[in-house]
Amino acid sequence: MTATSAALTPPPDAIPPVRHPDAPAPGELLGSHYEYCFGCGEGQSHGLHLAARAGEGVTVTAEFTVTPDHQGAPGLAHGGVLATALDETLGSLNWLLRVIAVTGRLETDFVRPVPVGTVLHLRAEVTAVDGRKIFSTGVGRIGGPEGPVAVRADALFVEVKVDHFIDNGRPEEIQAAMSDPDQVRRARAFEVNP
């Protein structure tokens, strides 16, 4: 980013991120944390269906295809959809730290238009940790991991307890997620909220 705000600059005593020993292995597909998540869920017909993979260190890669449902201007991706793709990718980093966290701040730079039909390749990494604060950065490229940069973001995630979701989510969805007989799906629904 060209001018990151002070809120997204880690303090001098922030520590380097450490990948949790139980984090998904590099190359492993992370999958959806919640079926109805707009970013990664398969239950959202107009969602991004973003597929993220664990990378080396505390990085992830992801991609999604811009469809006509994601338009802002005719034939071009909506900027909010691009910001959502980065937010989802940055949020996926928390699986590598094995913490539950939510987006506290997201600053996005839009570098070039992204046409419908484009596969956007995203890469994100945690840059520092300071208590409950997790600092990260990401980039989206057109057509491949080395393609031209289309969008960049810096983010601050804040570690929370699962009660954050239970106390604030709509009761019907919370109850449905908590009643899922699949223990893994039930736990994952509350792991990440990009």
Stockholm file with secondary structure:
# STOCKHOLM 1.0

chainA/1-194         MTATSAALTPPPDAIPPVRHPDAPAPGELLGSHYEYCFGCGEGQSHGLHLAARAGEGVTVTAEFTVTPDHQGAPGLAHGGVLATALDETLGSLNWLLRVIAVTGRLETDFVRPVPVGTVLHLRAEVTAVDGRKIFSTGVGRIGGPEGPVAVRADALFVEVKVDHFIDNGRPEEIQAAMSDPDQVRRARAFEVNP
#=GR chainA/1-194 SS CCSCCGGGSCCTTCBCCCCCTTSCCTTCBCCCSSTTCTTTCTTCTTSCCCEEEECSSSEEEEEEECCGGGBSSTTBBCHHHHHHHHHHHHHHTHHHHTCCEEEEEEEEEECSCCBTTCEEEEEEEEEEEETTEEEEEEEEEESSTTSCEEEEEEEEEEECCTHHHHHHSCHHHHHHHHTCSCHHHHHHTTTEEC
#=GC SS_cons         CCSCCGGGSCCTTCBCCCCCTTSCCTTCBCCCSSTTCTTTCTTCTTSCCCEEEECSSSEEEEEEECCGGGBSSTTBBCHHHHHHHHHHHHHHTHHHHTCCEEEEEEEEEECSCCBTTCEEEEEEEEEEEETTEEEEEEEEEESSTTSCEEEEEEEEEEECCTHHHHHHSCHHHHHHHHTCSCHHHHHHTTTEEC
//
